[in-house]
């Protein structure tokens, strides 16, 4: 009986921490957007965040989007199965479950002002501009200035200094 209870507690704790991580990742994304300057898209009335696949972060992003704006624009969260469904995304998130597709995502958005965020070890080397990592039991992020700038985006030095710069 004790063994079953211990397993149940571990599962519940794991789910709780997983949900908390999604909340923190979503908050980080909104903060990333504050420190990135996108080229003028005056014809675009919304700030679009695309999420590749149905990841648990979607619910957290939707909660934040309902009460916040980015660059004075309403926020739309698009969950997509195909990259073409979010070709107008300002920010595109590649969760761990789709991490094998980072190079494909990077290629698809190569000529577009889209910030690509991922959560895969070595994600920045595979094409992501910002990548979530765990270090010393804490969530941090890697950031690659050259990848950000290659998408015609400008990044504030503060964002770089708070992350782990990857060249």
Phi and psi in radians as a Rosetta constraint file:
Dihedral C 1 N 2 CA 2 C 2 CIRCULARHARMONIC -1.093 0.35
Dihedral N 2 CA 2 C 2 N 3 CIRCULARHARMONIC -0.658 0.35
Dihedral C 2 N 3 CA 3 C 3 CIRCULARHARMONIC -1.122 0.35
Dihedral N 3 CA 3 C 3 N 4 CIRCULARHARMONIC -0.757 0.35
Dihedral C 3 N 4 CA 4 C 4 CIRCULARHARMONIC -1.108 0.35
Dihedral N 4 CA 4 C 4 N 5 CIRCULARHARMONIC -0.730 0.35
Dihedral C 4 N 5 CA 5 C 5 CIRCULARHARMONIC -1.118 0.35
Dihedral N 5 CA 5 C 5 N 6 CIRCULARHARMONIC -0.735 0.35
Dihedral C 5 N 6 CA 6 C 6 CIRCULARHARMONIC -1.087 0.35
Dihedral N 6 CA 6 C 6 N 7 CIRCULARHARMONIC -0.763 0.35
Dihedral C 6 N 7 CA 7 C 7 CIRCULARHARMONIC -1.094 0.35
Dihedral N 7 CA 7 C 7 N 8 CIRCULARHARMONIC -0.759 0.35
Dihedral C 7 N 8 CA 8 C 8 CIRCULARHARMONIC -1.085 0.35
Dihedral N 8 CA 8 C 8 N 9 CIRCULARHARMONIC -0.761 0.35
Dihedral C 8 N 9 CA 9 C 9 CIRCULARHARMONIC -1.101 0.35
Dihedral N 9 CA 9 C 9 N 10 CIRCULARHARMONIC -0.743 0.35
Dihedral C 9 N 10 CA 10 C 10 CIRCULARHARMONIC -1.095 0.35
Dihedral N 10 CA 10 C 10 N 11 CIRCULARHARMONIC -0.730 0.35
Dihedral C 10 N 11 CA 11 C 11 CIRCULARHARMONIC -1.119 0.35
Dihedral N 11 CA 11 C 11 N 12 CIRCULARHARMONIC -0.810 0.35
Dihedral C 11 N 12 CA 12 C 12 CIRCULARHARMONIC -1.080 0.35
Dihedral N 12 CA 12 C 12 N 13 CIRCULARHARMONIC -0.747 0.35
Dihedral C 12 N 13 CA 13 C 13 CIRCULARHARMONIC -1.112 0.35
Dihedral N 13 CA 13 C 13 N 14 CIRCULARHARMONIC -0.733 0.35
Dihedral C 13 N 14 CA 14 C 14 CIRCULARHARMONIC -1.085 0.35
Dihedral N 14 CA 14 C 14 N 15 CIRCULARHARMONIC -0.779 0.35
Dihedral C 14 N 15 CA 15 C 15 CIRCULARHARMONIC -1.124 0.35
Dihedral N 15 CA 15 C 15 N 16 CIRCULARHARMONIC -0.696 0.35
Dihedral C 15 N 16 CA 16 C 16 CIRCULARHARMONIC -1.111 0.35
Dihedral N 16 CA 16 C 16 N 17 CIRCULARHARMONIC -0.804 0.35
Dihedral C 16 N 17 CA 17 C 17 CIRCULARHARMONIC -1.147 0.35
Dihedral N 17 CA 17 C 17 N 18 CIRCULARHARMONIC -0.639 0.35
Dihedral C 17 N 18 CA 18 C 18 CIRCULARHARMONIC -1.103 0.35
Dihedral N 18 CA 18 C 18 N 19 CIRCULARHARMONIC -0.761 0.35
Dihedral C 18 N 19 CA 19 C 19 CIRCULARHARMONIC -1.116 0.35
Dihedral N 19 CA 19 C 19 N 20 CIRCULARHARMONIC -0.695 0.35
Dihedral C 19 N 20 CA 20 C 20 CIRCULARHARMONIC -1.126 0.35
Dihedral N 20 CA 20 C 20 N 21 CIRCULARHARMONIC -0.705 0.35
Dihedral C 20 N 21 CA 21 C 21 CIRCULARHARMONIC -1.071 0.35
Dihedral N 21 CA 21 C 21 N 22 CIRCULARHARMONIC -0.733 0.35
Dihedral C 21 N 22 CA 22 C 22 CIRCULARHARMONIC -1.078 0.35
Dihedral N 22 CA 22 C 22 N 23 CIRCULARHARMONIC -0.704 0.35
Dihedral C 22 N 23 CA 23 C 23 CIRCULARHARMONIC -1.100 0.35
Dihedral N 23 CA 23 C 23 N 24 CIRCULARHARMONIC -0.793 0.35
Dihedral C 23 N 24 CA 24 C 24 CIRCULARHARMONIC -1.134 0.35
Dihedral N 24 CA 24 C 24 N 25 CIRCULARHARMONIC -0.717 0.35
Dihedral C 24 N 25 CA 25 C 25 CIRCULARHARMONIC -1.097 0.35
Dihedral N 25 CA 25 C 25 N 26 CIRCULARHARMONIC -0.711 0.35
Dihedral C 25 N 26 CA 26 C 26 CIRCULARHARMONIC -1.122 0.35
Dihedral N 26 CA 26 C 26 N 27 CIRCULARHARMONIC -0.771 0.35
Dihedral C 26 N 27 CA 27 C 27 CIRCULARHARMONIC -1.077 0.35
Dihedral N 27 CA 27 C 27 N 28 CIRCULARHARMONIC -0.733 0.35
Dihedral C 27 N 28 CA 28 C 28 CIRCULARHARMONIC -1.010 0.35
Dihedral N 28 CA 28 C 28 N 29 CIRCULARHARMONIC -0.799 0.35
Dihedral C 28 N 29 CA 29 C 29 CIRCULARHARMONIC -1.019 0.35
Dihedral N 29 CA 29 C 29 N 30 CIRCULARHARMONIC -0.751 0.35
Dihedral C 29 N 30 CA 30 C 30 CIRCULARHARMONIC -1.126 0.35
Dihedral N 30 CA 30 C 30 N 31 CIRCULARHARMONIC -0.639 0.35
Dihedral C 30 N 31 CA 31 C 31 CIRCULARHARMONIC -1.264 0.35
Dihedral N 31 CA 31 C 31 N 32 CIRCULARHARMONIC -0.609 0.35
Dihedral C 31 N 32 CA 32 C 32 CIRCULARHARMONIC -0.985 0.35
Dihedral N 32 CA 32 C 32 N 33 CIRCULARHARMONIC -0.787 0.35
Dihedral C 32 N 33 CA 33 C 33 CIRCULARHARMONIC -1.049 0.35
Dihedral N 33 CA 33 C 33 N 34 CIRCULARHARMONIC -0.512 0.35
Dihedral C 33 N 34 CA 34 C 34 CIRCULARHARMONIC -1.187 0.35
Dihedral N 34 CA 34 C 34 N 35 CIRCULARHARMONIC -0.465 0.35
Dihedral C 34 N 35 CA 35 C 35 CIRCULARHARMONIC -1.834 0.35
Dihedral N 35 CA 35 C 35 N 36 CIRCULARHARMONIC 0.188 0.35
Dihedral C 35 N 36 CA 36 C 36 CIRCULARHARMONIC -2.036 0.35
Dihedral N 36 CA 36 C 36 N 37 CIRCULARHARMONIC 2.403 0.35
Dihedral C 36 N 37 CA 37 C 37 CIRCULARHARMONIC -1.896 0.35
Dihedral N 37 CA 37 C 37 N 38 CIRCULARHARMONIC 2.088 0.35
Dihedral C 37 N 38 CA 38 C 38 CIRCULARHARMONIC -1.618 0.35
Dihedral N 38 CA 38 C 38 N 39 CIRCULARHARMONIC 2.637 0.35
Dihedral C 38 N 39 CA 39 C 39 CIRCULARHARMONIC -1.106 0.35
Dihedral N 39 CA 39 C 39 N 40 CIRCULARHARMONIC 2.716 0.35
Dihedral C 39 N 40 CA 40 C 40 CIRCULARHARMONIC -1.074 0.35
Dihedral N 40 CA 40 C 40 N 41 CIRCULARHARMONIC 2.126 0.35
Dihedral C 40 N 41 CA 41 C 41 CIRCULARHARMONIC -2.177 0.35
Dihedral N 41 CA 41 C 41 N 42 CIRCULARHARMONIC 1.141 0.35
Dihedral C 41 N 42 CA 42 C 42 CIRCULARHARMONIC -1.061 0.35
Dihedral N 42 CA 42 C 42 N 43 CIRCULARHARMONIC -0.360 0.35
Dihedral C 42 N 43 CA 43 C 43 CIRCULARHARMONIC -1.431 0.35
Dihedral N 43 CA 43 C 43 N 44 CIRCULARHARMONIC -0.115 0.35
Dihedral C 43 N 44 CA 44 C 44 CIRCULARHARMONIC -1.716 0.35
Dihedral N 44 CA 44 C 44 N 45 CIRCULARHARMONIC 2.018 0.35
Dihedral C 44 N 45 CA 45 C 45 CIRCULARHARMONIC -1.538 0.35
Dihedral N 45 CA 45 C 45 N 46 CIRCULARHARMONIC -0.201 0.35
Dihedral C 45 N 46 CA 46 C 46 CIRCULARHARMONIC -2.207 0.35
Dihedral N 46 CA 46 C 46 N 47 CIRCULARHARMONIC 2.664 0.35
Dihedral C 46 N 47 CA 47 C 47 CIRCULARHARMONIC -1.708 0.35
Dihedral N 47 CA 47 C 47 N 48 CIRCULARHARMONIC 2.082 0.35
Dihedral C 47 N 48 CA 48 C 48 CIRCULARHARMONIC -1.851 0.35
Dihedral N 48 CA 48 C 48 N 49 CIRCULARHARMONIC 2.193 0.35
Dihedral C 48 N 49 CA 49 C 49 CIRCULARHARMONIC -1.941 0.35
Dihedral N 49 CA 49 C 49 N 50 CIRCULARHARMONIC 2.053 0.35
Dihedral C 49 N 50 CA 50 C 50 CIRCULARHARMONIC -1.691 0.35
Dihedral N 50 CA 50 C 50 N 51 CIRCULARHARMONIC 2.482 0.35
Dihedral C 50 N 51 CA 51 C 51 CIRCULARHARMONIC -2.196 0.35
Dihedral N 51 CA 51 C 51 N 52 CIRCULARHARMONIC 2.146 0.35
Dihedral C 51 N 52 CA 52 C 52 CIRCULARHARMONIC -1.361 0.35
Dihedral N 52 CA 52 C 52 N 53 CIRCULARHARMONIC 1.917 0.35
Dihedral C 52 N 53 CA 53 C 53 CIRCULARHARMONIC 1.509 0.35
Dihedral N 53 CA 53 C 53 N 54 CIRCULARHARMONIC 3.100 0.35
Dihedral C 53 N 54 CA 54 C 54 CIRCULARHARMONIC -1.745 0.35
Dihedral N 54 CA 54 C 54 N 55 CIRCULARHARMONIC 1.535 0.35
Dihedral C 54 N 55 CA 55 C 55 CIRCULARHARMONIC -1.714 0.35
Dihedral N 55 CA 55 C 55 N 56 CIRCULARHARMONIC 2.727 0.35
Dihedral C 55 N 56 CA 56 C 56 CIRCULARHARMONIC -1.131 0.35
Dihedral N 56 CA 56 C 56 N 57 CIRCULARHARMONIC -0.274 0.35
Dihedral C 56 N 57 CA 57 C 57 CIRCULARHARMONIC -1.180 0.35
Dihedral N 57 CA 57 C 57 N 58 CIRCULARHARMONIC -0.387 0.35
Dihedral C 57 N 58 CA 58 C 58 CIRCULARHARMONIC -0.984 0.35
Dihedral N 58 CA 58 C 58 N 59 CIRCULARHARMONIC -0.803 0.35
Dihedral C 58 N 59 CA 59 C 59 CIRCULARHARMONIC -1.076 0.35
Dihedral N 59 CA 59 C 59 N 60 CIRCULARHARMONIC -0.714 0.35
Dihedral C 59 N 60 CA 60 C 60 CIRCULARHARMONIC -1.160 0.35
Dihedral N 60 CA 60 C 60 N 61 CIRCULARHARMONIC -0.720 0.35
Dihedral C 60 N 61 CA 61 C 61 CIRCULARHARMONIC -1.098 0.35
Dihedral N 61 CA 61 C 61 N 62 CIRCULARHARMONIC -0.722 0.35
Dihedral C 61 N 62 CA 62 C 62 CIRCULARHARMONIC -1.128 0.35
Dihedral N 62 CA 62 C 62 N 63 CIRCULARHARMONIC -0.684 0.35
Dihedral C 62 N 63 CA 63 C 63 CIRCULARHARMONIC -1.046 0.35
Dihedral N 63 CA 63 C 63 N 64 CIRCULARHARMONIC -0.832 0.35
Dihedral C 63 N 64 CA 64 C 64 CIRCULARHARMONIC -1.156 0.35
Dihedral N 64 CA 64 C 64 N 65 CIRCULARHARMONIC -0.706 0.35
Dihedral C 64 N 65 CA 65 C 65 CIRCULARHARMONIC -1.106 0.35
Dihedral N 65 CA 65 C 65 N 66 CIRCULARHARMONIC -0.484 0.35
Dihedral C 65 N 66 CA 66 C 66 CIRCULARHARMONIC -1.227 0.35
Dihedral N 66 CA 66 C 66 N 67 CIRCULARHARMONIC -0.333 0.35
Dihedral C 66 N 67 CA 67 C 67 CIRCULARHARMONIC -2.170 0.35
Dihedral N 67 CA 67 C 67 N 68 CIRCULARHARMONIC 0.043 0.35
Dihedral C 67 N 68 CA 68 C 68 CIRCULARHARMONIC -2.247 0.35
Dihedral N 68 CA 68 C 68 N 69 CIRCULARHARMONIC 2.901 0.35
Dihedral C 68 N 69 CA 69 C 69 CIRCULARHARMONIC -2.296 0.35
Dihedral N 69 CA 69 C 69 N 70 CIRCULARHARMONIC 2.727 0.35
Dihedral C 69 N 70 CA 70 C 70 CIRCULARHARMONIC -2.166 0.35
Dihedral N 70 CA 70 C 70 N 71 CIRCULARHARMONIC 2.192 0.35
Dihedral C 70 N 71 CA 71 C 71 CIRCULARHARMONIC 0.929 0.35
Dihedral N 71 CA 71 C 71 N 72 CIRCULARHARMONIC 0.704 0.35
Dihedral C 71 N 72 CA 72 C 72 CIRCULARHARMONIC 1.062 0.35
Dihedral N 72 CA 72 C 72 N 73 CIRCULARHARMONIC 0.419 0.35
Dihedral C 72 N 73 CA 73 C 73 CIRCULARHARMONIC -2.060 0.35
Dihedral N 73 CA 73 C 73 N 74 CIRCULARHARMONIC 2.526 0.35
Dihedral C 73 N 74 CA 74 C 74 CIRCULARHARMONIC -1.110 0.35
Dihedral N 74 CA 74 C 74 N 75 CIRCULARHARMONIC 2.635 0.35
Dihedral C 74 N 75 CA 75 C 75 CIRCULARHARMONIC -1.855 0.35
Dihedral N 75 CA 75 C 75 N 76 CIRCULARHARMONIC 2.317 0.35
Dihedral C 75 N 76 CA 76 C 76 CIRCULARHARMONIC -2.066 0.35
Dihedral N 76 CA 76 C 76 N 77 CIRCULARHARMONIC 2.273 0.35
Dihedral C 76 N 77 CA 77 C 77 CIRCULARHARMONIC -1.809 0.35
Dihedral N 77 CA 77 C 77 N 78 CIRCULARHARMONIC 2.129 0.35
Dihedral C 77 N 78 CA 78 C 78 CIRCULARHARMONIC -1.984 0.35
Dihedral N 78 CA 78 C 78 N 79 CIRCULARHARMONIC 2.097 0.35
Dihedral C 78 N 79 CA 79 C 79 CIRCULARHARMONIC -1.623 0.35
Dihedral N 79 CA 79 C 79 N 80 CIRCULARHARMONIC 2.127 0.35
Dihedral C 79 N 80 CA 80 C 80 CIRCULARHARMONIC -2.204 0.35
Dihedral N 80 CA 80 C 80 N 81 CIRCULARHARMONIC 2.627 0.35
Dihedral C 80 N 81 CA 81 C 81 CIRCULARHARMONIC -1.779 0.35
Dihedral N 81 CA 81 C 81 N 82 CIRCULARHARMONIC -0.388 0.35
Dihedral C 81 N 82 CA 82 C 82 CIRCULARHARMONIC -2.227 0.35
Dihedral N 82 CA 82 C 82 N 83 CIRCULARHARMONIC 2.430 0.35
Dihedral C 82 N 83 CA 83 C 83 CIRCULARHARMONIC -1.039 0.35
Dihedral N 83 CA 83 C 83 N 84 CIRCULARHARMONIC -0.581 0.35
Dihedral C 83 N 84 CA 84 C 84 CIRCULARHARMONIC -1.119 0.35
Dihedral N 84 CA 84 C 84 N 85 CIRCULARHARMONIC -0.329 0.35
Dihedral C 84 N 85 CA 85 C 85 CIRCULARHARMONIC -1.245 0.35
Dihedral N 85 CA 85 C 85 N 86 CIRCULARHARMONIC -0.283 0.35
Dihedral C 85 N 86 CA 86 C 86 CIRCULARHARMONIC -2.268 0.35
Dihedral N 86 CA 86 C 86 N 87 CIRCULARHARMONIC 0.625 0.35
Dihedral C 86 N 87 CA 87 C 87 CIRCULARHARMONIC -1.097 0.35
Dihedral N 87 CA 87 C 87 N 88 CIRCULARHARMONIC -0.321 0.35
Dihedral C 87 N 88 CA 88 C 88 CIRCULARHARMONIC -1.752 0.35
Dihedral N 88 CA 88 C 88 N 89 CIRCULARHARMONIC 0.251 0.35
Dihedral C 88 N 89 CA 89 C 89 CIRCULARHARMONIC -1.159 0.35
Dihedral N 89 CA 89 C 89 N 90 CIRCULARHARMONIC 2.411 0.35
Dihedral C 89 N 90 CA 90 C 90 CIRCULARHARMONIC -1.451 0.35
Dihedral N 90 CA 90 C 90 N 91 CIRCULARHARMONIC -0.631 0.35
Dihedral C 90 N 91 CA 91 C 91 CIRCULARHARMONIC -2.325 0.35
Dihedral N 91 CA 91 C 91 N 92 CIRCULARHARMONIC 2.368 0.35
Dihedral C 91 N 92 CA 92 C 92 CIRCULARHARMONIC -2.273 0.35
Dihedral N 92 CA 92 C 92 N 93 CIRCULARHARMONIC 2.180 0.35
Dihedral C 92 N 93 CA 93 C 93 CIRCULARHARMONIC -1.820 0.35
Dihedral N 93 CA 93 C 93 N 94 CIRCULARHARMONIC 2.265 0.35
Dihedral C 93 N 94 CA 94 C 94 CIRCULARHARMONIC -1.940 0.35
Dihedral N 94 CA 94 C 94 N 95 CIRCULARHARMONIC 1.775 0.35
Dihedral C 94 N 95 CA 95 C 95 CIRCULARHARMONIC -1.227 0.35
Dihedral N 95 CA 95 C 95 N 96 CIRCULARHARMONIC 2.922 0.35
Dihedral C 95 N 96 CA 96 C 96 CIRCULARHARMONIC -0.940 0.35
Dihedral N 96 CA 96 C 96 N 97 CIRCULARHARMONIC -0.634 0.35
Dihedral C 96 N 97 CA 97 C 97 CIRCULARHARMONIC -1.135 0.35
Dihedral N 97 CA 97 C 97 N 98 CIRCULARHARMONIC -0.330 0.35
Dihedral C 97 N 98 CA 98 C 98 CIRCULARHARMONIC -2.014 0.35
Dihedral N 98 CA 98 C 98 N 99 CIRCULARHARMONIC 0.255 0.35
Dihedral C 98 N 99 CA 99 C 99 CIRCULARHARMONIC -1.077 0.35
Dihedral N 99 CA 99 C 99 N 100 CIRCULARHARMONIC -0.393 0.35
Dihedral C 99 N 100 CA 100 C 100 CIRCULARHARMONIC -1.180 0.35
Dihedral N 100 CA 100 C 100 N 101 CIRCULARHARMONIC -0.216 0.35
Dihedral C 100 N 101 CA 101 C 101 CIRCULARHARMONIC -1.800 0.35
Dihedral N 101 CA 101 C 101 N 102 CIRCULARHARMONIC 0.167 0.35
Dihedral C 101 N 102 CA 102 C 102 CIRCULARHARMONIC -1.029 0.35
Dihedral N 102 CA 102 C 102 N 103 CIRCULARHARMONIC -0.771 0.35
Dihedral C 102 N 103 CA 103 C 103 CIRCULARHARMONIC -1.078 0.35
Dihedral N 103 CA 103 C 103 N 104 CIRCULARHARMONIC -0.708 0.35
Dihedral C 103 N 104 CA 104 C 104 CIRCULARHARMONIC -1.113 0.35
Dihedral N 104 CA 104 C 104 N 105 CIRCULARHARMONIC -0.759 0.35
Dihedral C 104 N 105 CA 105 C 105 CIRCULARHARMONIC -1.088 0.35
Dihedral N 105 CA 105 C 105 N 106 CIRCULARHARMONIC -0.799 0.35
Dihedral C 105 N 106 CA 106 C 106 CIRCULARHARMONIC -1.048 0.35
Dihedral N 106 CA 106 C 106 N 107 CIRCULARHARMONIC -0.750 0.35
Dihedral C 106 N 107 CA 107 C 107 CIRCULARHARMONIC -1.132 0.35
Dihedral N 107 CA 107 C 107 N 108 CIRCULARHARMONIC -0.755 0.35
Dihedral C 107 N 108 CA 108 C 108 CIRCULARHARMONIC -1.060 0.35
Dihedral N 108 CA 108 C 108 N 109 CIRCULARHARMONIC -0.726 0.35
Dihedral C 108 N 109 CA 109 C 109 CIRCULARHARMONIC -1.657 0.35
Dihedral N 109 CA 109 C 109 N 110 CIRCULARHARMONIC 0.190 0.35
Dihedral C 109 N 110 CA 110 C 110 CIRCULARHARMONIC -0.917 0.35
Dihedral N 110 CA 110 C 110 N 111 CIRCULARHARMONIC -0.699 0.35
Dihedral C 110 N 111 CA 111 C 111 CIRCULARHARMONIC -1.788 0.35
Dihedral N 111 CA 111 C 111 N 112 CIRCULARHARMONIC 0.260 0.35
Dihedral C 111 N 112 CA 112 C 112 CIRCULARHARMONIC -2.034 0.35
Dihedral N 112 CA 112 C 112 N 113 CIRCULARHARMONIC 2.600 0.35
Dihedral C 112 N 113 CA 113 C 113 CIRCULARHARMONIC -1.381 0.35
Dihedral N 113 CA 113 C 113 N 114 CIRCULARHARMONIC 1.219 0.35
Dihedral C 113 N 114 CA 114 C 114 CIRCULARHARMONIC -2.148 0.35
Dihedral N 114 CA 114 C 114 N 115 CIRCULARHARMONIC 2.228 0.35
Dihedral C 114 N 115 CA 115 C 115 CIRCULARHARMONIC -1.499 0.35
Dihedral N 115 CA 115 C 115 N 116 CIRCULARHARMONIC 2.098 0.35
Dihedral C 115 N 116 CA 116 C 116 CIRCULARHARMONIC -1.730 0.35
Dihedral N 116 CA 116 C 116 N 117 CIRCULARHARMONIC 2.171 0.35
Dihedral C 116 N 117 CA 117 C 117 CIRCULARHARMONIC -2.096 0.35
Dihedral N 117 CA 117 C 117 N 118 CIRCULARHARMONIC 2.386 0.35
Dihedral C 117 N 118 CA 118 C 118 CIRCULARHARMONIC -2.404 0.35
Dihedral N 118 CA 118 C 118 N 119 CIRCULARHARMONIC 3.130 0.35
Dihedral C 118 N 119 CA 119 C 119 CIRCULARHARMONIC -2.504 0.35
Dihedral N 119 CA 119 C 119 N 120 CIRCULARHARMONIC 1.082 0.35
Dihedral C 119 N 120 CA 120 C 120 CIRCULARHARMONIC -2.356 0.35
Dihedral N 120 CA 120 C 120 N 121 CIRCULARHARMONIC 2.406 0.35
Dihedral C 120 N 121 CA 121 C 121 CIRCULARHARMONIC -0.983 0.35
Dihedral N 121 CA 121 C 121 N 122 CIRCULARHARMONIC 2.207 0.35
Dihedral C 121 N 122 CA 122 C 122 CIRCULARHARMONIC 1.364 0.35
Dihedral N 122 CA 122 C 122 N 123 CIRCULARHARMONIC 0.275 0.35
Dihedral C 122 N 123 CA 123 C 123 CIRCULARHARMONIC -1.005 0.35
Dihedral N 123 CA 123 C 123 N 124 CIRCULARHARMONIC -0.662 0.35
Dihedral C 123 N 124 CA 124 C 124 CIRCULARHARMONIC -1.160 0.35
Dihedral N 124 CA 124 C 124 N 125 CIRCULARHARMONIC -0.610 0.35
Dihedral C 124 N 125 CA 125 C 125 CIRCULARHARMONIC -1.238 0.35
Dihedral N 125 CA 125 C 125 N 126 CIRCULARHARMONIC -0.417 0.35
Dihedral C 125 N 126 CA 126 C 126 CIRCULARHARMONIC -1.559 0.35
Dihedral N 126 CA 126 C 126 N 127 CIRCULARHARMONIC -0.127 0.35
Dihedral C 126 N 127 CA 127 C 127 CIRCULARHARMONIC 2.308 0.35
Dihedral N 127 CA 127 C 127 N 128 CIRCULARHARMONIC -0.128 0.35
Dihedral C 127 N 128 CA 128 C 128 CIRCULARHARMONIC -1.374 0.35
Dihedral N 128 CA 128 C 128 N 129 CIRCULARHARMONIC 2.613 0.35
Dihedral C 128 N 129 CA 129 C 129 CIRCULARHARMONIC -1.529 0.35
Dihedral N 129 CA 129 C 129 N 130 CIRCULARHARMONIC -0.629 0.35
Dihedral C 129 N 130 CA 130 C 130 CIRCULARHARMONIC -2.334 0.35
Dihedral N 130 CA 130 C 130 N 131 CIRCULARHARMONIC 2.395 0.35
Dihedral C 130 N 131 CA 131 C 131 CIRCULARHARMONIC -2.413 0.35
Dihedral N 131 CA 131 C 131 N 132 CIRCULARHARMONIC 2.199 0.35
Dihedral C 131 N 132 CA 132 C 132 CIRCULARHARMONIC -1.265 0.35
Dihedral N 132 CA 132 C 132 N 133 CIRCULARHARMONIC 2.405 0.35
Dihedral C 132 N 133 CA 133 C 133 CIRCULARHARMONIC -2.418 0.35
Dihedral N 133 CA 133 C 133 N 134 CIRCULARHARMONIC 2.793 0.35
Dihedral C 133 N 134 CA 134 C 134 CIRCULARHARMONIC -1.845 0.35
Dihedral N 134 CA 134 C 134 N 135 CIRCULARHARMONIC 2.256 0.35
Dihedral C 134 N 135 CA 135 C 135 CIRCULARHARMONIC -2.425 0.35
Dihedral N 135 CA 135 C 135 N 136 CIRCULARHARMONIC 2.123 0.35
Dihedral C 135 N 136 CA 136 C 136 CIRCULARHARMONIC 1.025 0.35
Dihedral N 136 CA 136 C 136 N 137 CIRCULARHARMONIC 0.605 0.35
Dihedral C 136 N 137 CA 137 C 137 CIRCULARHARMONIC 1.340 0.35
Dihedral N 137 CA 137 C 137 N 138 CIRCULARHARMONIC 0.135 0.35
Dihedral C 137 N 138 CA 138 C 138 CIRCULARHARMONIC -2.069 0.35
Dihedral N 138 CA 138 C 138 N 139 CIRCULARHARMONIC 2.556 0.35
Dihedral C 138 N 139 CA 139 C 139 CIRCULARHARMONIC -1.420 0.35
Dihedral N 139 CA 139 C 139 N 140 CIRCULARHARMONIC 2.255 0.35
Dihedral C 139 N 140 CA 140 C 140 CIRCULARHARMONIC -2.357 0.35
Dihedral N 140 CA 140 C 140 N 141 CIRCULARHARMONIC -3.085 0.35
Dihedral C 140 N 141 CA 141 C 141 CIRCULARHARMONIC -2.439 0.35
Dihedral N 141 CA 141 C 141 N 142 CIRCULARHARMONIC 2.531 0.35
Dihedral C 141 N 142 CA 142 C 142 CIRCULARHARMONIC -1.626 0.35
Dihedral N 142 CA 142 C 142 N 143 CIRCULARHARMONIC 2.600 0.35
Dihedral C 142 N 143 CA 143 C 143 CIRCULARHARMONIC -2.455 0.35
Dihedral N 143 CA 143 C 143 N 144 CIRCULARHARMONIC 2.403 0.35
Dihedral C 143 N 144 CA 144 C 144 CIRCULARHARMONIC -2.127 0.35
Dihedral N 144 CA 144 C 144 N 145 CIRCULARHARMONIC 1.788 0.35
Dihedral C 144 N 145 CA 145 C 145 CIRCULARHARMONIC -0.985 0.35
Dihedral N 145 CA 145 C 145 N 146 CIRCULARHARMONIC -0.766 0.35
Dihedral C 145 N 146 CA 146 C 146 CIRCULARHARMONIC -1.101 0.35
Dihedral N 146 CA 146 C 146 N 147 CIRCULARHARMONIC -0.627 0.35
Dihedral C 146 N 147 CA 147 C 147 CIRCULARHARMONIC -1.194 0.35
Dihedral N 147 CA 147 C 147 N 148 CIRCULARHARMONIC -0.697 0.35
Dihedral C 147 N 148 CA 148 C 148 CIRCULARHARMONIC -1.100 0.35
Dihedral N 148 CA 148 C 148 N 149 CIRCULARHARMONIC -0.855 0.35
Dihedral C 148 N 149 CA 149 C 149 CIRCULARHARMONIC -1.178 0.35
Dihedral N 149 CA 149 C 149 N 150 CIRCULARHARMONIC -0.496 0.35
Dihedral C 149 N 150 CA 150 C 150 CIRCULARHARMONIC -1.166 0.35
Dihedral N 150 CA 150 C 150 N 151 CIRCULARHARMONIC -0.283 0.35
Dihedral C 150 N 151 CA 151 C 151 CIRCULARHARMONIC -1.717 0.35
Dihedral N 151 CA 151 C 151 N 152 CIRCULARHARMONIC 0.297 0.35
Dihedral C 151 N 152 CA 152 C 152 CIRCULARHARMONIC 1.095 0.35
Dihedral N 152 CA 152 C 152 N 153 CIRCULARHARMONIC 0.604 0.35
Dihedral C 152 N 153 CA 153 C 153 CIRCULARHARMONIC -1.973 0.35
Dihedral N 153 CA 153 C 153 N 154 CIRCULARHARMONIC 2.650 0.35
Dihedral C 153 N 154 CA 154 C 154 CIRCULARHARMONIC -1.980 0.35
Dihedral N 154 CA 154 C 154 N 155 CIRCULARHARMONIC 2.407 0.35
Dihedral C 154 N 155 CA 155 C 155 CIRCULARHARMONIC -2.031 0.35
Dihedral N 155 CA 155 C 155 N 156 CIRCULARHARMONIC 2.382 0.35
Dihedral C 155 N 156 CA 156 C 156 CIRCULARHARMONIC -1.288 0.35
Dihedral N 156 CA 156 C 156 N 157 CIRCULARHARMONIC 2.436 0.35
Dihedral C 156 N 157 CA 157 C 157 CIRCULARHARMONIC -1.019 0.35
Dihedral N 157 CA 157 C 157 N 158 CIRCULARHARMONIC -0.511 0.35
Dihedral C 157 N 158 CA 158 C 158 CIRCULARHARMONIC -1.031 0.35
Dihedral N 158 CA 158 C 158 N 159 CIRCULARHARMONIC -0.742 0.35
Dihedral C 158 N 159 CA 159 C 159 CIRCULARHARMONIC -1.123 0.35
Dihedral N 159 CA 159 C 159 N 160 CIRCULARHARMONIC -0.689 0.35
Dihedral C 159 N 160 CA 160 C 160 CIRCULARHARMONIC -1.163 0.35
Dihedral N 160 CA 160 C 160 N 161 CIRCULARHARMONIC -0.774 0.35
Dihedral C 160 N 161 CA 161 C 161 CIRCULARHARMONIC -1.185 0.35
Dihedral N 161 CA 161 C 161 N 162 CIRCULARHARMONIC -0.422 0.35
Dihedral C 161 N 162 CA 162 C 162 CIRCULARHARMONIC -1.475 0.35
Dihedral N 162 CA 162 C 162 N 163 CIRCULARHARMONIC -0.271 0.35
Dihedral C 162 N 163 CA 163 C 163 CIRCULARHARMONIC -1.814 0.35
Dihedral N 163 CA 163 C 163 N 164 CIRCULARHARMONIC -2.949 0.35
Dihedral C 163 N 164 CA 164 C 164 CIRCULARHARMONIC -1.859 0.35
Dihedral N 164 CA 164 C 164 N 165 CIRCULARHARMONIC 1.869 0.35
Dihedral C 164 N 165 CA 165 C 165 CIRCULARHARMONIC -1.280 0.35
Dihedral N 165 CA 165 C 165 N 166 CIRCULARHARMONIC 2.294 0.35
Dihedral C 165 N 166 CA 166 C 166 CIRCULARHARMONIC -2.013 0.35
Dihedral N 166 CA 166 C 166 N 167 CIRCULARHARMONIC 2.281 0.35
